[in-house]
Amino acid sequence: MDPEERRLPKGHPIHRHSVVRSDTAAVGRLAAAYFLERRFVHYAYVGEVQGFMWSVRRGEAFARAVREAGFECRIYGALKTAEQEDAGLERPRLCAWLNALPKPVALLAAMDNRGRQVMDACAWAGLNVPRDIAVLGVDNDDDLCETTAPAMSSILLDAERASYEAARHLDEMMRGMTRERRVITYGPAQVIARRSTDTTQIADVVVVKALEFIAVNACAGIGVPEVVRHVGASRRLAEQRFRTQLGRTILDEIRRVRMERVCTLLRETNQAIGEIARQCGFESESHLGSVFRREHGCTMRDFRKRE
């Protein structure tokens, strides 16, 4: 833990030692970029309950990136001591604050556990996640993120790289190669998208219907004709509106959703490549392999090892 977060005095001996520190501002910027890409207009941030500086900085970076894009970000106020110790005492105030936010709103929670508290408060307040409030956590705690309702999207931190750098620095110290204090900084790796942010801020009903249909059925082997029939518009009109709103074709979106699912299964399961190909609507393992190499520049096995 960074000694600064423990509010230790500057003269404390621990400040002479190396430290591993998360680039918390980069986390905030990534969260903003993720939501801005999804065309949200309203933004909010709920910090860690004890008000550590990393949480404050994360919220400031998120709000700054949002403001630079021309939008406002509302930040939830600091907790009273009693509220820090008992989430039940805080819930009425959090529910009232969430209710007062303009909707729909993109909300970043400082960490996954705080995101779960936000989602619990949404349920108490009768707010729908993600339709009213899209919730994004930080840390990608699988046990926590997969057991919220709906499953919570989260930012995965590059802790593996930090561990490697810390171990290398320790090895250098033990070999007498260095006695120098180092600050090892690691940033976010990526957003792991789940249902809590699975929404769009596009007003065009035809495009929204198409996106919703593709999100559910992309891995079932659908093509453009099935999407067009579902939205009840001509193919030319549907494609035109899709390109206007998203800058890509309907087929591009089907392929994107399929590949996103492939990456999730590679990252989070030990399923065989052939089974993943079958589940994601590809003709064969070899077909998926060639598409994957073209898009990612590596094999699926290499991707799985790296992730």
HUUR-V226011 format. One record per backbone hydrogen bond with DSSP energy under -0.5 kcal/mol. NH is the residue of the N-H (numbers start at 1). CO is the residue of the C=O. E is the energy in kcal/mol with one decimal. If there is no record, write none. Layout:
nh->NH co->CO e->E
nh->NH co->CO e->E
This chain:
nh->5 co->2 e->-1.6
nh->6 co->2 e->-0.6
nh->6 co->3 e->-0.8
nh->7 co->4 e->-1.3
nh->8 co->3 e->-1.5
nh->12 co->9 e->-2.0
nh->15 co->12 e->-1.9
nh->16 co->13 e->-2.0
nh->17 co->14 e->-1.6
nh->19 co->182 e->-2.4
nh->21 co->19 e->-0.5
nh->21 co->184 e->-3.6
nh->23 co->186 e->-3.3
nh->24 co->22 e->-2.0
nh->27 co->23 e->-1.3
nh->28 co->24 e->-1.7
nh->29 co->25 e->-2.2
nh->30 co->26 e->-2.3
nh->31 co->27 e->-2.3
nh->32 co->28 e->-2.0
nh->33 co->29 e->-2.4
nh->34 co->30 e->-2.5
nh->35 co->31 e->-2.2
nh->36 co->32 e->-3.0
nh->37 co->33 e->-2.1
nh->38 co->34 e->-0.6
nh->38 co->35 e->-0.7
nh->39 co->36 e->-1.9
nh->40 co->35 e->-1.4
nh->42 co->104 e->-0.6
nh->43 co->72 e->-0.9
nh->44 co->106 e->-2.2
nh->45 co->74 e->-2.3
nh->46 co->108 e->-2.3
nh->47 co->45 e->-0.5
nh->51 co->48 e->-1.5
nh->55 co->52 e->-0.6
nh->56 co->52 e->-1.9
nh->57 co->53 e->-2.9
nh->58 co->54 e->-1.9
nh->59 co->55 e->-2.2
nh->60 co->56 e->-2.4
nh->61 co->57 e->-2.5
nh->62 co->58 e->-2.1
nh->63 co->59 e->-2.8
nh->64 co->60 e->-2.5
nh->65 co->61 e->-2.2
nh->66 co->62 e->-1.9
nh->67 co->63 e->-2.7
nh->68 co->64 e->-2.4
nh->69 co->65 e->-0.9
nh->69 co->66 e->-0.6
nh->70 co->67 e->-2.0
nh->71 co->66 e->-2.1
nh->74 co->43 e->-2.3
nh->76 co->45 e->-2.7
nh->84 co->80 e->-2.0
nh->85 co->81 e->-1.2
nh->86 co->82 e->-1.1
nh->89 co->86 e->-1.2
nh->90 co->86 e->-1.0
nh->91 co->87 e->-1.7
nh->92 co->88 e->-0.5
nh->93 co->90 e->-0.7
nh->94 co->90 e->-2.3
nh->95 co->91 e->-3.1
nh->96 co->92 e->-2.1
nh->97 co->93 e->-2.2
nh->98 co->94 e->-2.6
nh->99 co->95 e->-2.4
nh->100 co->96 e->-1.6
nh->101 co->97 e->-0.7
nh->101 co->98 e->-0.8
nh->104 co->132 e->-0.6
nh->105 co->132 e->-2.2
nh->106 co->42 e->-2.6
nh->107 co->105 e->-0.6
nh->107 co->134 e->-3.3
nh->108 co->44 e->-2.4
nh->109 co->107 e->-0.5
nh->109 co->136 e->-2.9
nh->110 co->46 e->-2.3
nh->112 co->138 e->-2.0
nh->115 co->111 e->-2.1
nh->116 co->112 e->-2.4
nh->117 co->113 e->-1.7
nh->118 co->114 e->-2.2
nh->119 co->115 e->-2.5
nh->120 co->116 e->-2.5
nh->121 co->117 e->-2.1
nh->122 co->118 e->-2.3
nh->123 co->119 e->-2.0
nh->124 co->120 e->-2.1
nh->125 co->121 e->-2.3
nh->126 co->122 e->-0.6
nh->126 co->123 e->-0.8
nh->127 co->122 e->-2.9
nh->130 co->128 e->-0.5
nh->132 co->128 e->-2.4
nh->133 co->128 e->-1.9
nh->134 co->105 e->-2.6
nh->135 co->133 e->-0.6
nh->135 co->196 e->-1.4
nh->136 co->107 e->-2.3
nh->137 co->153 e->-2.8
nh->139 co->155 e->-3.1
nh->142 co->140 e->-1.1
nh->144 co->141 e->-0.6
nh->145 co->141 e->-3.5
nh->146 co->142 e->-2.5
nh->147 co->144 e->-1.1
nh->148 co->144 e->-0.6
nh->150 co->148 e->-0.5
nh->152 co->145 e->-2.2
nh->153 co->135 e->-0.7
nh->154 co->192 e->-2.0
nh->155 co->137 e->-1.6
nh->156 co->154 e->-0.6
nh->156 co->190 e->-3.1
nh->157 co->155 e->-0.5
nh->158 co->187 e->-2.8
nh->159 co->157 e->-2.0
nh->162 co->158 e->-1.6
nh->163 co->159 e->-2.7
nh->164 co->160 e->-2.1
nh->165 co->161 e->-2.6
nh->166 co->162 e->-2.5
nh->167 co->163 e->-2.5
nh->168 co->164 e->-2.4
nh->169 co->165 e->-2.2
nh->170 co->166 e->-2.4
nh->171 co->167 e->-2.4
nh->172 co->168 e->-2.1
nh->173 co->169 e->-2.0
nh->174 co->170 e->-2.6
nh->175 co->171 e->-1.8
nh->176 co->173 e->-1.2
nh->177 co->172 e->-2.6
nh->178 co->172 e->-0.9
nh->184 co->19 e->-3.0
nh->184 co->182 e->-0.6
nh->185 co->183 e->-0.7
nh->186 co->21 e->-1.8
nh->189 co->156 e->-3.7
nh->190 co->156 e->-1.2
nh->192 co->154 e->-3.5
nh->192 co->190 e->-0.5
nh->193 co->191 e->-0.9
nh->196 co->151 e->-2.2
nh->197 co->194 e->-1.3
nh->198 co->195 e->-1.5
nh->199 co->197 e->-2.1
nh->201 co->38 e->-1.0
nh->205 co->203 e->-0.5
nh->208 co->204 e->-2.5
nh->209 co->205 e->-2.7
nh->210 co->206 e->-2.0
nh->211 co->207 e->-2.7
nh->212 co->208 e->-2.6
nh->213 co->209 e->-2.2
nh->214 co->210 e->-2.6
nh->215 co->211 e->-2.6
nh->216 co->212 e->-1.4
nh->217 co->213 e->-2.3
nh->218 co->214 e->-2.5
nh->220 co->217 e->-2.2
nh->221 co->218 e->-0.8
nh->222 co->217 e->-0.9
nh->227 co->223 e->-1.4
nh->228 co->224 e->-2.6
nh->229 co->225 e->-2.4
nh->230 co->226 e->-1.9
nh->231 co->227 e->-2.0
nh->232 co->228 e->-1.2
nh->233 co->228 e->-1.2
nh->238 co->234 e->-2.7
nh->239 co->235 e->-2.6
nh->240 co->236 e->-2.1
nh->241 co->237 e->-2.6
nh->242 co->238 e->-2.2
nh->243 co->239 e->-2.5
nh->244 co->240 e->-2.1
nh->245 co->241 e->-2.3
nh->246 co->242 e->-2.8
nh->247 co->242 e->-0.6
nh->247 co->243 e->-1.6
nh->248 co->242 e->-0.6
nh->253 co->249 e->-1.7
nh->254 co->250 e->-2.2
nh->255 co->251 e->-2.5
nh->256 co->252 e->-2.4
nh->257 co->253 e->-2.5
nh->258 co->254 e->-2.2
nh->259 co->255 e->-2.6
nh->260 co->256 e->-2.3
nh->261 co->257 e->-1.9
nh->262 co->258 e->-2.3
nh->263 co->259 e->-2.5
nh->264 co->260 e->-1.9
nh->265 co->261 e->-2.4
nh->266 co->262 e->-2.4
nh->267 co->263 e->-2.2
nh->268 co->264 e->-2.6
nh->269 co->265 e->-1.6
nh->276 co->272 e->-2.1
nh->277 co->273 e->-2.5
nh->278 co->274 e->-2.0
nh->279 co->275 e->-2.5
nh->280 co->276 e->-1.8
nh->281 co->278 e->-1.1
nh->282 co->277 e->-2.5
nh->288 co->284 e->-2.2
nh->289 co->285 e->-2.5
nh->290 co->286 e->-2.2
nh->291 co->287 e->-2.1
nh->292 co->288 e->-3.0
nh->293 co->289 e->-2.4
nh->294 co->290 e->-1.8
nh->295 co->291 e->-1.9
nh->296 co->292 e->-3.0
nh->297 co->293 e->-1.9
nh->303 co->299 e->-2.3
nh->304 co->300 e->-2.5
nh->305 co->301 e->-2.1
nh->306 co->302 e->-2.4
nh->307 co->303 e->-2.4
